[in-house]
Amino acid sequence: MSDEIVGVVLFASIPAAIWAVSAYRHKTQKAATEVMKAMVDKGEALTPETIRALGIRPKRKHGDLRTGLILIALAIATIILGSAIPEKEAQQVFGGFAMFPLLVGLAYIGLWTFISRKNPED
């Protein structure tokens, strides 16, 4: 029974951590947007310095490449972890889990290759 609880808590903590970070980012972005709306309503000018002070950063030039490489590294680490377990079934399960970040990482690198690098604003 306690082994099952440990497994559930281990795998539930990952989505919970991702949700917490996403919720915090959404909350801060919403607050910054409200401040900018209030400034516009008052007739104040929004300068780049003001926008940066509110915590809004421009998109990184190679952000998709960086994210893709991190996700691919995560997939490789998951495959290595599965291969360290001597059971054949564990290797298949970890290999299956690794396919999600691997494919998403490849999609990010594809976006970087076909869209981000051809954007004339960069």
Secondary structure, DSSP 8 states (H G I E B T S, - for coil): -HHHHHHHHHHHHHHHHHHHHHHHHHHHHHHHHHHHHHHHHHT----HHHHHHTT-----TTHHHHHHHHHHHHHHHHHHHHHHSS-HHHHHHHHHHHHHHHHHHHHHHHHHHHTGGG-TT-
